[in-house]
Amino acid sequence: MPQPSSAAIGKLPEAATVFTGQRLTKTSAPRGCSAARQLRMRSEEGLTEITCVTGVALRALLAIAALALLLSCESQDSTVHQASTPVEQDLQITLGGFIQGHPEEGSLAGTCTPTDYSRSEMACDLYNGMSNWNITQATIVVVWAPYQDDNKRVYRLPLAIPSLTTQRVTFKLGFQLPPDSASRGERLTHWGWTYGPVRAYRGK
């Protein structure tokens, strides 16, 4: 019966000896590791082993590194997005068009008129006269004669009006405004409108 060999299983041929200026033992190549070689280097300090890393393990390490980089980029993008997103506030508007408690910041103005003979659609030119406030939503309150609690409609209109600019907005009323009348040559309307709260954020 052959004597068991003391050498490592998978011994390479003699021609696989590597010359580096130092005396090296024969290399050993574990199964499944074709990309690297395990070397035993004999030096003054003793025997040093260089372990091999298989191609599968290397691909796994690269995948983990790529995933970590992707998560880091997503986290940075989220932080930048949160920092750049403006904070909107609901501002209460007085009958004069001022921010309640802050008349020094300017006021809102505008005109609203029916767009057609049916008087069921409204067109408004809304002026944002508030300094350093950009409007993202305006509330328009429409009232009509006899001006009771039931004679009122509220419309919340999404829009974008930068500070000190005007924007036209058209919307359906869902009912017909009462017709105008005339008295002593003057035209009399029997409806009106005003601003409700507006949503806005600070910015030039």
Secondary structure by P-SEA (a helix, b strand, c coil): cccccccccccccccccccccccccbbbbccccccbbbbbccccccccccccccaaaaaaaaaaaaaaaaaaaaaaaaaaaaaabbbbbbbbbccccccccccccccccbbbbbccccccbbbbbcccccccccccbbbbbbbccccccccbbbbbbbbbbcccbbbbbbbbccccccbbbbcccbbbbcccccccbbbbbbcc
